[in-house]
């Protein structure tokens, strides 16, 4: 089981997507330069078995290309111009500037000392086995927290004996919230981190009782996606272990104020006991 960190993590959600095209190496590097302590990204797999960092299953939104990643080779995907439809909040345009979809391996190799939260999006064809093989080969298991909205994906990750951290699935989070407190310790453990939105359908999940309940079950609590410094401050005061943000530039000064000695650590907190 994991030990909750003494210093909360600031996750860069898809890098610095307000300044550079999301889920690209320049965007990740920019997020770290702005003060992020960890990265968050999404994963799909190409038809020839390469795992790439992309939120969308195709290139339509970012590159104006409708082909699916799972039906395209890596060479085809990396010809997409990911800056084509992107304009920074400053209004700067990024078309034709060689922004492309990187592989997860490229990200891990280029930024070897950075914790990374990966959201496994693709289910068909399944990508758990090649993902875990890659993380094992690169000795990256201690610094990669595997998350997914799909409980079956997370169950497969754990069934294969992944030694790193995993998130709770949606059903596991719901079970955690609805189970009477005295019975919590009787529940089987499914994951190491509860990663939840700050609010859901108008209902705030940024509550002290929720965080305390997770901590009692030895789970870290990460909130997404928080771009308001006031809300981030409130969640941290309640005991949140992590804040995921699209706007690192806005949230990093808060972390520097509250945790002035924070440094990027090469791994997520180790399992306790």
C-alpha positions in Angstrom: 0.0 0.0 0.0 1.2 3.5 -0.7 2.3 6.1 1.8 0.7 9.5 1.2 3.4 12.0 0.4 4.2 14.9 2.8 4.3 17.3 -0.1 1.4 17.3 -2.6 2.1 16.9 -6.3 1.3 19.4 -9.0 0.5 17.4 -12.2 0.7 19.0 -15.6 -2.5 17.8 -17.3 -1.4 16.9 -20.9 1.6 19.2 -20.4 1.1 22.9 -20.8 -2.0 22.8 -23.1 -2.7 26.5 -22.9 0.7 27.4 -24.2 1.9 24.5 -26.4 0.0 21.7 -28.3 -1.1 19.1 -25.7 0.6 15.8 -25.0 3.7 16.8 -27.0 7.3 16.8 -25.8 7.6 20.6 -26.0 4.4 20.9 -24.0 5.7 18.6 -21.3 9.0 20.3 -21.1 7.3 23.7 -20.8 5.1 22.4 -18.0 8.1 21.3 -16.0 9.8 24.7 -16.6 6.8 26.4 -15.2 7.0 24.4 -12.0 5.0 21.1 -12.4 6.2 18.3 -10.3 4.6 15.5 -12.3 3.1 14.9 -15.7 -0.3 13.5 -16.7 -0.9 12.1 -20.2 -3.2 9.7 -22.1 -2.3 6.6 -24.1 -3.3 4.9 -27.3 -1.5 2.3 -29.4 -0.7 2.4 -33.1 -1.5 -0.5 -35.5 2.2 -1.6 -35.4 2.3 -1.7 -31.6 3.8 1.7 -30.5 2.2 3.4 -27.5 1.7 7.1 -28.0 0.7 10.0 -25.9 -2.7 11.3 -27.1 -6.0 12.0 -25.4 -8.1 11.5 -28.6 -8.3 8.2 -30.5 -7.8 10.0 -33.8 -6.2 13.2 -35.1 -9.3 15.1 -36.0 -9.4 17.7 -33.3 -5.7 18.5 -33.2 -4.4 17.8 -36.7 -7.5 17.8 -38.9 -6.9 14.1 -39.7 -9.8 11.7 -39.1 -7.8 8.5 -39.0 -7.8 6.5 -35.8 -4.5 5.9 -34.0 -5.2 2.2 -33.6 -5.6 1.8 -37.4 -2.5 3.8 -38.3 1.2 3.1 -38.1 3.5 5.1 -36.0 5.0 6.7 -39.1 1.6 7.7 -40.2 0.6 9.2 -36.8 3.9 11.1 -36.5 3.3 12.8 -39.9 0.3 14.5 -38.4 0.8 18.2 -37.7 -0.5 18.5 -34.1 -0.1 22.2 -34.1 -2.4 22.7 -37.1 -5.6 23.6 -35.1 -3.8 24.9 -32.0 -3.6 28.6 -30.9 -2.1 29.5 -27.5 -4.0 31.8 -25.2 -1.8 34.5 -26.5 -3.2 34.0 -29.9 0.0 32.5 -31.3 -0.5 29.9 -34.0 1.4 26.7 -34.1 0.6 25.1 -37.5 3.6 24.0 -39.5 6.0 24.0 -36.6 6.8 20.3 -36.4 4.6 19.4 -33.4 3.9 15.7 -33.5 2.6 12.8 -31.4 5.4 11.3 -29.3 5.7 7.8 -28.1 5.6 7.0 -24.4 9.1 5.7 -24.7 10.3 9.0 -26.1 8.7 10.8 -23.2 10.2 8.4 -20.5 13.6 8.5 -22.1 13.7 12.3 -22.5 12.5 13.1 -19.0 14.0 10.2 -16.9 13.5 11.7 -13.5 9.8 12.8 -13.7 6.8 11.0 -12.3 4.1 10.4 -14.9 0.4 9.6 -14.5 -0.8 7.7 -17.6 -4.5 7.3 -18.5 -4.9 4.1 -20.6 -7.6 5.1 -23.1 -7.6 2.3 -25.7 -9.2 -1.0 -25.0 -9.5 -2.5 -28.5 -7.1 -3.9 -29.3 -5.9 -4.3 -25.7 -2.7 -2.5 -24.8 -2.0 -3.5 -21.2 0.6 -6.2 -21.9 2.7 -4.0 -24.3 2.5 -1.1 -21.9 3.7 -3.1 -18.9 6.4 -4.7 -21.0 7.6 -1.2 -22.0 7.6 0.1 -18.5 9.5 -2.9 -17.3 12.1 -2.6 -20.0 12.7 1.1 -19.2 12.7 0.4 -15.5 10.0 3.1 -15.2 7.5 1.2 -13.0 8.2 3.2 -9.8 7.5 6.5 -11.6 4.5 5.7 -13.6 1.1 5.6 -12.0 -1.3 3.7 -14.3 -4.9 5.1 -14.4 -7.9 4.4 -16.5 -11.7 5.1 -16.6 -12.1 1.4 -17.5 -12.1 -0.9 -14.5 -11.3 -3.9 -16.6 -8.1 -2.3 -17.8 -7.0 -1.6 -14.3 -7.9 -5.1 -13.1 -5.8 -6.5 -15.9 -2.8 -4.3 -14.9 -3.0 -5.5 -11.4 -3.6 -9.1 -12.4 -0.3 -9.0 -14.3 1.4 -8.0 -11.1 2.3 -4.4 -12.0 4.6 -3.3 -9.1 3.9 0.4 -9.6 0.9 2.4 -8.4 -2.6 2.3 -10.0 -5.7 4.4 -9.7 -9.1 3.3 -8.5 -11.6 2.6 -11.2 -14.9 4.5 -11.2 -16.8 1.7 -9.5 -14.1 1.5 -6.8 -14.4 5.2 -6.1 -18.2 4.9 -5.8 -17.9 2.0 -3.5 -15.4 3.9 -1.4 -17.8 6.8 -1.1 -20.9 4.7 -0.2 -19.5 2.2 2.1 -20.0 2.9 5.9 -16.7 4.0 7.4 -16.4 1.1 9.9 -16.5 -1.3 6.9 -13.9 0.4 4.8 -11.0 -1.7 6.0 -12.9 -4.9 5.1 -13.0 -3.9 1.4 -10.5 -5.5 -0.9 -7.9 -3.1 -2.1 -8.2 -2.1 -5.7 -5.7 0.6 -6.5 -3.6 3.2 -4.7 -5.0 6.5 -5.7 -8.5 8.0 -5.8 -8.4 10.5 -8.7 -11.6 12.5 -8.9 -12.9 15.7 -10.3 -13.2 18.6 -8.0 -16.9 18.6 -8.8 -19.3 16.2 -10.5 -22.7 17.3 -11.9 -22.6 20.3 -9.7 -21.7 18.3 -6.5 -18.4 19.2 -4.9 -16.1 16.2 -4.3 -13.6 18.5 -2.6 -14.7 17.6 0.9 -12.6 17.0 4.0 -14.5 13.8 4.8 -13.8 12.3 1.4 -10.1 13.0 1.7 -9.9 11.7 5.3 -11.8 8.6 4.2 -9.3 7.9 1.4 -6.4 8.5 3.7 -7.9 6.1 6.3 -7.8 3.5 3.5 -4.2 4.6 2.7 -5.1 6.1 -0.7 -3.8 9.3 -2.1 -6.3 11.8 -3.4 -5.7 13.7 -6.7 -8.1 16.2 -8.1 -8.6 17.1 -11.7 -8.8 19.4 -13.5 -8.3 22.5 -11.3 -7.2 25.8 -13.0 -8.4 28.2 -10.3 -5.7 29.0 -7.7 -8.3 29.7 -5.0 -9.9 26.3 -5.5 -6.5 24.6 -5.6 -5.6 26.3 -2.3 -8.9 25.2 -0.7 -8.3 21.5 -1.8 -4.7 21.5 -0.5 -5.9 22.9 2.8 -8.3 20.0 3.1 -5.4 17.6 2.6 -5.4 16.8 -1.2 -2.3 14.9 -2.3 -2.3 16.2 -5.8 -3.7 18.8 -8.2 -4.0 18.2 -11.9 -4.2 21.4 -13.9 -4.2 22.6 -17.5 -2.8 25.9 -16.3 0.5 25.2 -14.6 1.5 28.9 -14.9 -1.5 29.8 -12.7 -1.2 27.1 -10.1 2.6 26.7 -9.7 3.1 30.0 -7.8 0.6 28.6 -5.2 2.7 25.5 -4.8 5.9 27.5 -4.6 4.3 29.6 -1.8 3.0 26.7 0.2 5.8 24.2 -0.5 8.9 26.4 -1.2 11.3 23.5 -1.1 9.4 21.1 -3.4 11.6 19.3 -5.8 10.8 16.8 -8.6 11.2 13.3 -7.2 12.1 10.4 -9.5 9.2 8.2 -8.4 5.7 8.2 -6.8 5.6 7.5 -3.1 6.5 3.9 -2.3 4.1 1.4 -0.9 4.0 1.4 2.8 4.7 -1.7 4.8 
